[in-house]
């Protein structure tokens, strides 16, 4: 019997560790990560149920100064709309840095009334620990945070304390999801994201945002899952980069993605990948919607 349940939006500028934090809380990888900013492009819902408490986390794209492309605008709208009607907001910072984009995220948060918990992530990497307490004090003066919690999403330090703090704000009520469910995203979506993660990690310097992944086939057949994926890029030159010399880069990306899929789905995976060109897809509203980019999640 679930007695407390609520929604928690995890927000912040790009690349502060929001997805790593969600994965740490869930104890399972459902949100992809890389060192490249704006890796998360969709709202990812993660569900944790324990001790009669269900916490529903919304991992969001990083709030950023908008670029000229429609995809950037969709990502920002997705992040800000995730703040509507939540019970708790978690604002994530990277250490003691507070940039213009952090301020942009904070200004969006000020428009709603839910309690806000400030998370100072990567606290283990703060070399001068004496700077931490003054930074916490200054942050407390700048906004009425409900709590300020230093954590390391990578190592897990401080995350238990954060979860307990969040749970104190959850309203009474039954759970929205079955107790064993951890996300609302389909296996097709998760498969596409795992491939995109490997592309971002392997090609981030060369193709940071000019690619996306579409799953054409996802069937459970004798022997395991059979998945066929299309990798969309915007130029022929980008297609050559993804494929690599004699197809070696694409093969490496496929192998890494398949290994992660087998861990996530608990089944043998047969993965096929192709690369195709769709010029200007990241600035085309119709193309973006057909590829699953929708700020109305």
N, C-alpha and C positions, 0 to 999 in steps of 0.2 A: 504493500500500500504506500504510494508516494504521497507525502504530506506537504512538501514544498516544491515549487517548480517556477522557474523564471528564465527570462532571456537576457543574455549578456553580450553586448557588442564590444568586440576588440578592435580598436581603431588606432590610427597613428599615421605618420608619414611612411613612405616606402622604405623597406629594408631595415626595420628596427627589430624584427624578430617576432612579429605577430603570429605567423604560421607555425614557427618553431614552438612558440608558447602553447598554441592550441594542441599541437601534436604531443607535447610533453604532458599536458593535462589529461588528454585522452589515453595516453599510453599506447597510441597507435598512430601511424602516419596516414592522415587523410588530406592534408593540405600540403601542397608541394613547396619546396624551398630552394633557393639558390642565392648566390651572392649578388645577383643582379637585382636592381631596384625594379619594382612593379612586376615581380614574378606572379603574385596573386592578382588575377584579373576578374574573378567572380566572388560572389558572397558564398563562403563555405560554412555550412552549418554542422557543428559538432555537438554531440549529445553525450553527457556523462550522468549516469544514474547510480547512486549508491546511498546506503543508509536512509532510504525513503526520501531522498532529495534528487531531483532531476534538474540539472543545469544545462541550458541550451545556449551554446556559444555561437556567435556569428563572427567568423574571421572575414575581414573585409579588405578590398584593395587599398593600397596606401593612398592617403589624401595628398595630392601634389598640385603644384602650379601647372595648370592645364597646358598641354602641348596643343598643336594645331589640329590633331587628328580626332575623329569621332570616338575612337576607342578610349582615348584619355578622358573624354567627357563622360562616357558611359561608366568608366571605372570610378570617377569621382562621385557621380550620382548614385551608383551602387553603394558606396561607402557612406554617404550622408543619409541615404534613405534607410540604411540599416540602424540608424539611431532612433528611428521612430518607434515609440511604444515598447522600448526595452525597459527592463527593470534595473539594470546596472550598465554603466559604461566603463570600460577599461581603456585608458589612454596609455599607450606604450611609448616610452622614450628609449633612445640608445645611450646608456650611460648618463653622464652629466651634460651631454650636448642638448641644446635647445635651439633649433634652427627656425628660419622663417616658415618652413613647411610644418614644423611642430606647432607653431603659433596658428597657422591656418587650420590645422586639425582642432586645436583648442577652441578657436572661434566657432567652428561648427558645433562643438559639444555644448557651448554656452547657450545654444538655442533650445536645448531640451532640459527637462527637469529631473531626470534620473540621477541618483548618486554616481559620482565619478571617482574611480580608484586610479591613482597614478602609479604605473608600474615603471620602475627604473630598471630596464633590462640590461643584460651584459654587465651587471654590477661586479662580477668577478674579474672583468678586464679593466676596471678603473685602477690605474696605477697609483695615483695619489689618493688614498682612502680618506685623507683629511678634507678633501673637497666634497665628499658625499654629504656630510651633515649640513654644511652651509647651503648646498644645492637643494636639499630637502626643505630647509627652512625658507629659502627664497621661493621655492615652488609653492609652499603652503601659503605664503603671503600673496602670491599672484592670482590664486584661485582657491575656492573653498572645496578642496578635494575631501572626499569622505575618509580616504586613507591613502597613504603613500607607502608602497611596498617595493624594496629593492629585490630583484630576482636574477637568476641566470636560467633562462629557458633552456639553454644547451645542456647544463649539468643538472638542472632540477632544483638547485638551491633556492629556497624561498617560495617555491611554487605551491607547496602544501599550505603555507601560511596565506598565500594569495587566495587559494580556493576556499579556505575556511572563512576568510574575510568576505568574499563574494557571497557565500551561502547565507551570511547573516542578513543580507538584503533581499533574499528571495521570498516572494509572497507565499502564503499557504494556498494549497490547491493541488489537484491531481496532475499527473504527468501528461504531456501532450503526445509522447511517443512510447512505444514498447520499451521495456527495461533493457533489452539486449540490442537496441538500435543505436548506432553511433553517428550516423549522418543521414541527411535527406537526399544526398546525391546518389545517382545511379552508378552501377558498376561501369557502364559505358563512359560516363563522365570522368570517373576516377582513372580509368585506363588512359583516356586522352590526356589527362593532366600529368600522369606519370611519364608519358612520352615527352610532353612539353617540358617537364622538369629536366629530363636528360638532354634535350636540345639546348635549354638555357644554360645548363652547366657545361656542356661540351662546346657550345658555339657562342656563348654569351658575348664575348668580345667582338665577334664578327657579325652576329645576327641577333641583337638584343631583343627587338620587338617586332620583327618583320615576319614572324611565323606563328602559325597556330595549328591545331590538330583536330581532325574530324574522324570519328569512328564510323566506318562504313558497315562493318559486320561484327557482331558480338553474339556468338552462339555457343551453347553447351552441347558438345557432341561426344561420342565415345572417345575416351582418352583424355578429355579436358576441354578447356575453353579455346575457341578459335576466334581470333581477333584480327581484323583488317583495318588499318589506319591510313588516312591520307594526311600528309604534312603539307600545309599550304604555305607558300612564300610569295613574295611580290615581284621577284625578278628572276630571270634565267640564271644570272650570276649567283644568286642566293641558292638556287637549286643545286648548282654544282658544288657549292660549299657544304651543303647538308649531306649530299651523297658522298663526297670525298673521293680521293684517288682510288679507282677500281672498286668503288662502293664500300670502302672500309669504314668510313665515318658513320654512314647510315647503319651498317651492320653492328658497329659498336654500340650505337645509341639504342638499337633494337634489342640487343642482348641485355643491356643494363635495365631497360624498361621491363622486359619480360621477367627478369629475376625479381624485380620489385612487385610486379603483378602477381607472381606466384606466391609471394609472401602474403600479400594483401588478400587475395581471393582464396588461398588455401587449395589451389588446384594447379595442374599442369597447364601451361599456356603455350599456344602456338600463335605466334605473332608475325603478321606480314605488314610491311610498310612501303608506301610509295610517296614520292614528292611531286607536287604539282604547283603550277604558277597561277595565281589569281591576282592580277595587277590591281593595286590600290585597295585591297580588301579592308585594311585597318582604318580607312576613312570613308567607307561606303556603308551607310546605315543598313541597307537591305542585305548586303553580304555579311555584315556583322551579326545580324539577327539569324540568318540562315546558319551561321557557324556557332550559334549558342550564346552570343553576347547580348545580354538583356538586362537592363537596369531595373526591371520590374519584378525581380526574384522575390 
